[in-house]
Amino acid sequence: MAVSAWLGFALAALFFYPLAVALDADAYYLQWQLGDVVESIAALAGLTLILASLLFALWPRSGRLSTIGLVAAAALPLASFAAGASRQLPYDAAMRAAWEHQPLRIGLPAAVAGLLGLGLARWPHAFDRWFRRVLVLMSPISLVVFGTFIASAPPGDLVVNVDRIPAQAAQAVEKACTPVLALLFDELSFSYLYGEAGDVRPEFPEIGRFASASTNYLSVAAPGRETLTSLPSFLAARRVGDIRIEDDGIFELVEGHLLPFSATEPEGLFATARRLGFTTEMAGFYLPYCELLDGLADACQSLSFYKLSSPDGEFSPASPVLTTLVLWPRQFPFGLLKNPPFAMLQRTLVEQTTAFAIRPIRVVPPLFRFVHFSVPHLPFVFDAEGYDPPFDPLQTAPDAEYVRQLQYVDRLVGELVAYLRSTGAYEATTVVILSDHGFRFGGRERDPLHIPFIVKLAGQQRRVDVILASGGERLLKEIVERSCAA
């Protein structure tokens, strides 16, 4: 029984190895909290009980059937360990590139399965003996995983949700500001959205209708090629050169020195909005925006792009299990189990950010709301009709899956505009549609730094085109400032 319990614990911990690796290297992106630690330990205990029960029945037995049972019980934990270990190798990027070749992607797993089958068929006793030895030799790794879970417990919960009575912002003298709703769609491409003539392509009718009575800024540059640099730049209202994540903090590389990044500087986006008298709100995924804004947002919701957790905060040991699968590689055969929970996560992210976007628009005091949507960025699980994940939602080439999800963004924009009209807030609100950068994998992408930037000013009824080049991080702040008329 002791052997079964120990090996059950060891296999369970091996399954969670990718999560432990992420907590050790990328905890910032997981937005890890004390409740997640408790859920993870509960999940580890539950999986240990299941596997220990199987091993208790199989370990004392001998013969091919018991060996097959042991291999089946250990297959998922060992595969998960391999997935986590691959992320720690110095040539991880080279492995991912090599794995894109279909003969290797299919042939290598088939070869491994074939060798295991051959060994079991030809030398069953030796195979059984060595397989058991491998499990025993690998079992100490479980202590590393458990130790990482314990060490990952934060001293205090990361702020990921804020919803409080608006702070008294300093009202600008003799200024009347109209509400501003900025909708940033991650990886929304100018080249895919607009045609050669500078009009929105006909396959995106809702955005086209919105743009036909808005100001189309046709020469706006993104502040960075990646979300990691673009979003901090928007928040700081200046172009941030290089962002690094170190431990549990975000740093800016300035003249060779890492300095703590601040989104709360006086000239930043949210500090400016507060100074003008706005109530401020933000929701988004990927970065912990509530922490970054440090009290500058009256309402805030930040979501992880990797961690599945209950949207209502309920205790769920299933969350770390699904998060572990999301952290697996997307390539075959790992993608077969990664894709379903990753698709579920994308749906949850869109549901939560959409719910935040349609919160009532505050007119007095005026509202500035900034929402960072996770679409049309992969995984590509939506089409024009809604949630409909394909077999491989992470396929980037050809670009058909990106285009179908872009059609969903078009539908989403139509629904958001219709909702604002139904509440009577649309005409009186400045609505901005923008992107952090283009589709980096797209064959039609001409310049991923050239982004859509469409502004429907309060009361605007006709289209205006602006071809003057500008930076998106400065322009968004200017739009907020312009919404306040003397």
N, C-alpha and C positions, 0 to 999 in steps of 0.2 A: 504493500500500500504506500509506503514511504517513497519508493522509487517511482510509482505511478504519479503520486502527488507532485514530486519534484519535477519530473519530466513534463507533466501537464502544465505546470507553472512555466517551465522553460519554453515550451512550444507556444503558449499563449503570449509570453513576452516577445518571442521571435516575431510573432504576427505584428505586434505593435512597434517593431523596430523602426519602420519609416517615420512614425509619429515621434519617436524618441529622437531620431536624427533631426527632424524639423524643429523640435523644441530646443535642441542643443545649438542649432545654427540659424534658424529662421523663426524664432518665437515671436518676433515683432509682427510678422505677417499673419500669424495665427490669432493675434489679439487674445492671448491666453489669459484665463482668469481662474480663480480658486475653484469655482464650480466645475470647470473643465478638468481640473486635477482630480476632483472627487469622482466625476463621471468616468475618467480613465481608469482609476484604480478599481472602481466597481466593475467596469467592463473586463479588466484583466482578471479579476476574481471570478467573474461568471464564466469566461472562456476557460480559465484554469479548471474549474469544476467539470465542464463538459469534456475537455481533453483528458483530464485525469481519470474520469469514468471510463472513457474509451480505452485508455492504456491499461487500466486495472483489469479489463476483460481480455486484452490482447497480449500484454507483455509476458505473462507466464506460458503462453501457448507457443507451439512451434509448427512449422509447415508453411506451405505457400499461402494459404488463406489468411493466416495470422500476419504474415509478412505484408501481404497486399493491404490488409487492414491498417497496419502501422504506416505504410507508405501513404495511404489515403488520408489518415489522420494528420500526418506531418506535412503533407504536400503544400497546403495553403500557408502555414506558418513559415516553412522554408522558402517558399516563393516570395513571401512578404519580406523576409529577411534579405533575400537577394536584391529585391527592389530597393530597400533602404540602403544596403551596402553599396549599390551601384552609384548612388548619389554622392558618396564620400570619396569615390575614386578621382584622381586628378585628371583622368581622361574621360570624364563623364560626358562632355560635349561630343567628343569623338565617337563614343559608343552610341549616343543618340543619333548622330548622323549616319553611322554604319547601319543602324537598325531600320533606317528608312528604306533600305534595299529589300524588296519583297523576298527574294530567295533566302537571304540571311534571316529575315524576320520570321519566316515560316520554317525554314530548314533547320535552324538551330534548336528551337523547341522540339521539333519532330525528332531530331537526332538524339537529344537528351532523353526523350520518352522512349525512343527505340533502344538505347543502351540500357536504360533501367529495365525495360521489358526483357531484353536479351539476358542480362545478368540474373534476373529473377527466374527465367526459364531454364538457363543452362547450369547455373551454380546457385540454387536456391538457399542452401545452408550457409554458404560463404556470404552471399548477399545479405541474408538476414543478420548474420553476425556483425558484418561491417556497418550495416545501416544502423543497428542499435548502438554501436560504438560511436558513430558520427553524432547521434542524438545526445549521447552522454557528454562527448567532448564539447559540443556546442552549448550545452545547458548553462554554463556560467555566464553567458551573454545576457541571460535573463536578469541578472543582478544589475547590469549596466542600465537596462531599460527601466527597471523598477526605480533605481537610484535617480535616473533622469526625471521620471514622473514626480518623485518627491522634491527634487531640487527645482523643478519648474514652478512650484507653488509661488506666486508673486507675493510680495509683502503687503500689497493692497490691490484691490480690483482695478484693472484698467477701466477708464471711463469710456464706455461705448454707447451709452444712452443718456441724453439730457433732455428734459422737458420741464421747464420752469417758467414762472411768471417773468415776463421780459424785464430785463434790467432797465433802469432809467438812463437812456442814452442822452447825450448832450444834444438837444435840438438846435439845429442851425438857425440863426436869426433870420426871420422873414423868408424862410424856405418852406416849400411844400413839395414833398417827395411822393412819387407814385410807386406802387409796389413793383418789385423786380423778381422774376422767376427765371433762373438760369438752369437750363437742362443740358448737362454735358454727357454725351453718349460716347463711351469708350471705343476708340478705334473707328470712329465714323469718318469715312474717307471722302474727301472732296472729289477725287477722280471718279469714284463709283457713284456718287450722289448727283454730280453735275455733268451735263453733256458739254460738247465742244462749244456751243453757242452761249454758255453761261447760264443756262436754264436747268432746273432740276429735271432729271430724266423722268419720262412718263410712267415708268414702273413704280414711282414713288409719289402717288397723287396727293397724299395728305401733306407731306412736306412741301410739295410743289404748290399746293393751295396756300399753305402758310407763308411760303416765300413770296408769293405773288402780291401780298399786301404788307411786305416787310422790307427792311433794309438788308440787302445782300452784300456783305463784305467779301469781295472776291479775291483778295490778296492778303489773307491773314496767315501768319506763320505760327505754328505751335511752338511752345517754349522748349520742347524736347521730343526725342523720338520714342521715349518710354514714359509710361505713367509715373514711374518713380521720380522723374525729374519734372514732368509737366504739371502734375497736380500741386506739388509744393510751390512751383513758380506761379500758378494761378493764385494760390492762397497768399503768397508774399507780394503779388503784383509786380514782380520783377523776374527777369530770367535767371534761374538758378543753374549754375554751370554743371555741377556734379554732386549728386546725392549718394550717400553711403549709409547703409544700415549697420550699425555696430551694437551688438548685444541688444538692449531694449531701447535704443535711441536712434534718432535720425540726424545725420550730420551732413554738413556742406563742406566740400573740399575747396578751400580758398588758398591759393598760392602755396599749395603743398601741405596745408595744415587742415586738419579736421576740426571744424567748429560746429557746435550745436546749432541745428537749424531752428529758426523761430518763424512761426506763421502769425505772430502777434505784434510784429513791429508796427509803429504808428502809421506807416505808409502802406501797410498791407491791405488786402481786400476787405477783410471783416472789420479791422480797426477803422478803416475809412467809412464803411457802412454804419458802424456804430456812431462815429463822430457826426455823421449826417442825420442821425436820429432814427435809423432803421431798427426794427426788430430783426434779429438775424437767426437763420436756420440753415443747417446743412445735413445732408445724408449722402452716404456713398460707401463704396467697398474698397478693399485693398489696403488702405492706410487707416490708422486710428485717428480719424479727424477730430473727434471730441477732445482727445488729449492734445493734439496739435494746436487746436484753437484755444485751449486753456481758458475757458470761461467767456470767450467772445461770441459763442453761439448760445442763444436762448433756448433753442431746441436742436438736438443733434442725434444722429444715429450712424455709427460706423460698423461695417460688416467685413468679415474676413472672406477672402476669395478661396480659401482652402479648408476652412473649418465648418463642418456641419454641426450646428447646434440648434436646439429648439427655439423657434422665433419668439415664443412667449416665455422663454427662460425656464421651462419645466425641466426637471431632472430626467436625463435620458442616457443610459449607458450605451445605447446604439450610436450616439453621436461620435465618440472616438473611433468606433469600428468603421463607420462610414468615412470619417476624416482620414483614417489610415489608407483606405482604398483610393480616396481622391489623391493622396500623395504618391500613389504608385505611378510608374511610367505609363504613358498613353499607348505605347507600342504593344502590338500583339505579343504574347497572349495576355499581358497585364491589363491592357485596355478593356478586355471583356468584362472585368469586374470594376474597373475604374469608371467607365463611362456612365453607368446608371446613377451612382450617387453624385457624380460631378454634374450631370444633367439636372438632377433634383436641386443641387445647390444653386445652379444658375437660375432656375425657376424661382426659388425662394428669394434670391437677391433682387430679381426684377419685381416680384410681388411687394417686397418690403420698401424698395425705393419708390415704386409707383404709389404705394399708399402714403408715403411721406410727401410726394410731389403734389398730391391732391388734398392735402390738409387745407382747411379754410385759409383764404388769402386775407391777411390783416391789412386794412387800409389805414387805420389810425391806432397807434403809430404805423407808418408804412413798413412793409415786410420785404426783406431781401432773403430769398431762399435759393440755395445752391444745391443741386442734386446731381450726383455722379452715378450714372447708370452703368451696369456691367455689360450691356449690349451696345453694338453688335459684336463685341469681343467674344472669342470662343469661350466655352463650348457652344457650338451652333445648334441650339435645341429648339429654336422657334422658326416658324414660317409666317406667312401673311395671315394664316388662320389661327395662330397661337402656338401653344406648346406641343411640339411634335418631334421629339428627338430622333435623329437618324441612327443607323447602326454605329457609325463613327462620327460623333459630334465634334471631334478635334481635328478632322481633316481640313487642311488649309489649301491644298492644291489638288485638283482645280478649285476655283473659288466659288462654286455653286452654293455651298453651304453658307458661306459668308453673305452672299447676295440674298438668299432666302431669309436669313436673319435680319438683314438690312430692311427687307420688306416688312418684317415684324416691327422694326423701329418706326417705320412709316406709319403703320397702323397704330402704334402706341402714341405717336405724336398726335394723330387724329383724335384718339380717345381723350388725351389730355386737353387738347383745345376744346373739344366738345364739352368736356366737364367744366372747364372754366367759363365757357359761354352759358352753360346751364345755371351756373351760380351768379351770373352777371358780373363776374370779375375780369373777363377777358379784355374788354375794351379799355378798362382803366389800368391794366397791368402791362408792364414791359416784359415781354417773353423773349428769352435768348436761347437759341439752339447752337451748340458748339461741340467741339471735339478736343481730345487731348493730343491726338496724332492720327495719322491715317492707318490703313490696313497694311501692316508691314510685310505680309506674305503675298499680297495680291499681284497678279499679273497685270492688272489694269492700273495699278498704283504708279503714278508718275513721280510724286514727291510726298512722302509721308509727313513732311512738315507743313504742307499746304492743307489747311483744315477749313471745313465749313464754319461760317460764323454768320448766323441769321438773327436779326433783331427786329421784333415787332414792337415798336414804341407804343406807349399808351395813346390810344386814339388814332393810330396810324391806319390809313385806308388804301394806300397805293404803294407800289414797289419803287424802291430806290436802290441803285447799284453804286457801290463804292469800290473803286479799283486801286485806291491808294494803299500801298503796302503798310502793314502794321503788325505788331506782335500781339498775340491773343491774350497774354497775361496782362498787358497794359490796357488793351481795349476793353476787357471785361470790367476793370475798375473804372474806366472812363464812362461806360454805360451806366454804372451805378451812380456816378457823380452827375451825369447829365439828367438823370431822372428827377433831380431836384432843381426846380426852376425858381429863379429869384422873383 
